């Protein structure tokens, strides 16, 4: 009779929490002076269309992003402040 060993399976996937995903989106948008289109945000944040739409709607509602006349997303002062606080929190967790 063959016995199978119970080994932990590790595929190397790293799951992100919601705040990390929002930070990734805001960082992507902040890097561009002209703003970013939805597809560019989706690709750089590694999200599918449904996820991207959900997070962009939430960030717009919170006032962290604005939708420009050129149909791009731009970061607001509040969005930049969110990124600063997120970075501070990451530094505290490392210590």
N, C-alpha and C positions, 0 to 999 in steps of 0.2 A: 504494500500500500504506500502510495506517495504522500508525503506530507508537504504541504506548502508552508513556507515560512511567511510570517506576517511582517512585512517590511513596510516602513512608512513610504508612501508615494510622494515624491516631490517633483513637480513639473517646472519648478522655477518661476511660477506665477507669483506676482506680487499684487495683492489686492489693495486698492486705495479707498480711503474713506471719502465722504462727500466733501469735506473741507479741503482735502488735498486736490480733489478734482476741480473744485472752484478756484483754488490757487493756481492750478495748471492753466486753466482758461484765462484767468486775469493776467498771469505772467505772459502768456502768448500774445494777448491783446496789447499789453503794455510795451512790448518790444517793437511794435510798429507805430510809427507816427501817424500814418494815415488810417489806422484801424485795420481790423481783419474781417474777412468774410466768413460766413458760417462754415464753409468747407475747409478753409484754412485752420480754423479753430478745431474742427472735428478731427482733422488729421494730426495736428500737433499735440492734442490732448488725448489721442488714442481712444476716441469715443465713437459710437455709432450715431446715426442721424437722430434717432429718438432720444437718446441720452443727451446729445448736444442741445437739441431743442428745449428739453426740460430744464437743463442747467442755465441756458441763456435766458429763458423766460424768468427763471428765479432771480438771476443776477440783475436783470433789467428791473424787476419789481423791487428789489432791495436798493436800487440806485447805484449799484457798483459798475454797471455798464450803461451806455446809451447807444441807441441806433442812429447813425448819422444819415445825412441827406444822400451820401454816396453809397448807401446800403451796406455799410460796414459797422462793426461794433468797436466802440472806443471806451477806454477805461475812464472813470470819473475820479475825483479826489477821494471819495469814500472808498472806491475800489482799491486805490493805491494805499490808503490807510489800512484796509483789510489785509493787504499783502504784508505790510510792515508788521502788523500784529501777529500774523501767521508766522513770519520769520522769527520774531522774538520768541514765540511759543516753541518753535523747533529748537532754538538755541537753548532754552531752559530745559527741554527734555534731554538734550545731549549731556548736560552737566550732571 
